[in-house]
Amino acid sequence: MKKNFKPHPNSFKNTFCVFHEVLPKALEGLKVQFESKAGSSYYYTQEGMYRVSNHWGRLANSKWRLIAMQPETASKYKIGFAKWDCFYPDNTTEKLYYLEMDYAKNTVNYQHKLNPDYNQKAVLRNSLETTKRIKQVRNLLQLTSWAKHFECDDIALLRSLIIDDLINTNATLESIKMEVAKKCS
């Protein structure tokens, strides 16, 4: 009989991780090894962790995000899987995070600097600075009133110029807008 793999209980404190949604079939033959007070179930394997939950994002002292399947499953509870080497350290003071823009989906997310896809170009920031930049990018994506101050009719171009600088520099939003306005006039 195969022995259950069980990580140390403190292994997940102060971690960042991106899980990928999987179908229920992935849990066949596995037994729940931990159930949280919030109703999430955890299954541990030698390769990684399965988590069944209806809430993702900030969890107690960790940041765990789920990348949903496309098309999205209808279930309120999602099953996510992450390999053990995808759990990265998290804290509020170190510059651990960078922003990643997906122009096709019109979304922005933060990623950890230990992510193997990190391009070494995006500026690393601490949690607070990262949250502030994400809010600025989302406002640029969702609002249009800011664009009336530019002599450019192509709002998609304006957005990409400003957002790219928000991601790749430490310049303030106002100084970036002034530089972009100069380029557009």
C-alpha positions as CSV (number, residue, x, y, z in Angstrom):
1,M,0.0,0.0,0.0
2,K,1.2,3.5,-0.9
3,K,2.1,5.7,2.0
4,N,0.4,9.1,2.1
5,F,2.6,12.0,1.4
6,K,2.1,14.7,4.0
7,P,4.1,18.0,4.1
8,H,4.9,19.8,7.3
9,P,1.9,21.9,8.5
10,N,3.9,25.2,8.3
11,S,5.1,24.5,4.7
12,F,2.5,26.8,3.3
13,K,2.6,29.8,5.6
14,N,3.6,33.0,3.9
15,T,3.7,31.6,0.3
16,F,2.6,32.7,-3.1
17,C,1.4,30.0,-5.6
18,V,-0.5,29.8,-8.8
19,F,-2.7,26.7,-9.1
20,H,-4.2,25.4,-12.4
21,E,-7.7,24.2,-12.5
22,V,-8.2,20.5,-13.2
23,L,-11.2,18.2,-13.6
24,P,-12.6,16.1,-10.8
25,K,-11.1,13.0,-12.4
26,A,-7.7,14.1,-11.1
27,L,-8.8,13.3,-7.5
28,E,-9.8,9.7,-8.3
29,G,-8.1,7.3,-5.8
30,L,-6.9,10.2,-3.6
31,K,-8.0,10.8,0.0
32,V,-8.7,14.2,1.6
33,Q,-5.7,14.8,4.0
34,F,-6.8,18.1,5.4
35,E,-10.0,20.2,5.6
36,S,-9.9,23.8,6.6
37,K,-12.4,25.6,8.8
38,A,-13.4,27.6,5.7
39,G,-14.4,24.4,3.8
40,S,-11.4,23.8,1.5
41,S,-10.1,20.3,1.0
42,Y,-6.5,19.4,0.4
43,Y,-5.0,16.3,-1.3
44,Y,-1.2,15.8,-1.2
45,T,0.8,13.8,-3.6
46,Q,4.6,13.4,-4.2
47,E,4.2,15.8,-7.1
48,G,2.2,18.5,-5.5
49,M,-1.1,19.6,-3.9
50,Y,-4.7,19.5,-5.1
51,R,-7.0,22.0,-3.4
52,V,-10.8,22.0,-3.7
53,S,-12.2,25.4,-2.7
54,N,-14.8,28.1,-3.5
55,H,-12.4,30.9,-2.6
56,W,-9.0,31.7,-4.0
57,G,-6.6,34.7,-3.6
58,R,-5.6,35.9,-0.2
59,L,-5.8,33.1,2.3
60,A,-4.8,33.8,5.9
61,N,-1.1,34.5,5.4
62,S,-0.7,33.3,1.8
63,K,-1.6,34.4,-1.7
64,W,-2.9,31.5,-3.8
65,R,-4.4,32.2,-7.2
66,L,-6.3,29.8,-9.5
67,I,-6.0,29.9,-13.3
68,A,-9.4,28.6,-14.4
69,M,-9.9,26.2,-17.3
70,Q,-11.2,27.6,-20.6
71,P,-14.1,27.3,-21.0
72,E,-14.7,27.8,-17.3
73,T,-16.3,25.0,-15.3
74,A,-19.8,25.7,-13.9
75,S,-19.0,24.5,-10.4
76,K,-18.7,27.0,-7.6
77,Y,-16.0,24.8,-6.1
78,K,-12.9,24.6,-8.2
79,I,-10.1,22.0,-8.1
80,G,-6.6,23.4,-8.4
81,F,-3.3,21.7,-8.7
82,A,0.2,23.1,-8.0
83,K,3.6,21.4,-8.0
84,W,5.6,21.7,-4.8
85,D,8.3,23.8,-6.5
86,C,5.6,26.4,-7.4
87,F,5.2,27.6,-3.8
88,Y,7.3,30.7,-3.4
89,P,8.1,32.7,-0.3
90,D,6.0,35.7,0.5
91,N,6.3,38.7,2.8
92,T,5.3,42.4,2.7
93,T,8.7,44.0,2.7
94,E,10.8,42.3,0.0
95,K,10.5,43.2,-3.7
96,L,9.1,39.8,-4.8
97,Y,6.5,40.7,-7.4
98,Y,6.2,42.0,-10.9
99,L,3.2,42.8,-13.1
100,E,2.2,40.8,-16.1
101,M,-0.3,42.2,-18.7
102,D,-2.4,40.1,-20.9
103,Y,-3.7,42.5,-23.6
104,A,-5.7,39.7,-25.3
105,K,-7.8,39.2,-22.2
106,N,-7.4,42.8,-21.0
107,T,-6.2,41.7,-17.6
108,V,-3.3,42.3,-15.3
109,N,-1.9,40.0,-12.6
110,Y,1.1,39.9,-10.4
111,Q,3.7,37.1,-10.5
112,H,6.5,36.1,-8.2
113,K,10.1,36.8,-9.2
114,L,11.0,33.1,-8.9
115,N,8.5,32.3,-11.6
116,P,10.6,30.7,-14.4
117,D,8.7,32.9,-16.9
118,Y,10.0,36.2,-15.3
119,N,11.5,38.3,-18.2
120,Q,13.9,40.2,-15.9
121,K,12.5,43.5,-17.4
122,A,9.4,44.1,-15.3
123,V,10.2,46.1,-12.1
124,L,10.1,44.1,-8.9
125,R,8.0,45.6,-6.1
126,N,6.8,44.8,-2.6
127,S,3.2,43.8,-2.0
128,L,1.9,47.3,-1.3
129,E,3.6,48.9,-4.3
130,T,2.3,46.0,-6.5
131,T,-1.3,46.4,-5.3
132,K,-1.1,50.2,-6.1
133,R,0.2,49.6,-9.6
134,I,-2.4,46.9,-10.3
135,K,-5.1,49.4,-9.3
136,Q,-3.7,52.0,-11.6
137,V,-3.5,49.6,-14.5
138,R,-7.1,48.4,-13.9
139,N,-8.3,52.0,-13.9
140,L,-6.6,52.6,-17.2
141,L,-8.3,49.5,-18.6
142,Q,-11.8,50.2,-17.3
143,L,-12.1,54.0,-17.5
144,T,-11.9,56.3,-20.5
145,S,-12.2,59.8,-19.0
146,W,-8.4,60.0,-18.5
147,A,-7.8,59.7,-22.3
148,K,-9.6,63.0,-23.1
149,H,-6.4,64.9,-22.1
150,F,-4.4,63.4,-24.9
151,E,-4.2,64.4,-28.5
152,C,-4.6,60.8,-29.7
153,D,-7.7,59.0,-30.7
154,D,-6.3,55.5,-30.3
155,I,-7.1,54.7,-26.7
156,A,-5.7,51.2,-27.1
157,L,-2.3,52.6,-28.1
158,L,-2.4,55.1,-25.2
159,R,-3.2,52.3,-22.7
160,S,-0.4,50.1,-23.9
161,L,2.2,52.9,-23.8
162,I,1.2,53.9,-20.3
163,I,0.7,50.4,-18.9
164,D,4.0,49.2,-20.3
165,D,5.8,52.0,-18.5
166,L,3.9,51.3,-15.3
167,I,5.1,47.7,-15.5
168,N,8.7,48.3,-16.6
169,T,9.7,51.5,-14.8
170,N,9.4,53.1,-11.4
171,A,8.1,56.3,-12.8
172,T,4.9,57.7,-11.4
173,L,1.6,57.5,-13.3
174,E,1.5,61.3,-13.7
175,S,5.1,61.5,-15.1
176,I,4.4,58.5,-17.5
177,K,1.2,60.3,-18.7
178,M,3.2,63.5,-19.3
179,E,5.8,61.6,-21.4
180,V,3.2,59.8,-23.4
181,A,1.4,63.1,-24.0
182,K,4.6,64.6,-25.4
183,K,5.0,61.6,-27.7
184,C,1.5,61.9,-29.0
185,S,1.5,65.7,-29.7
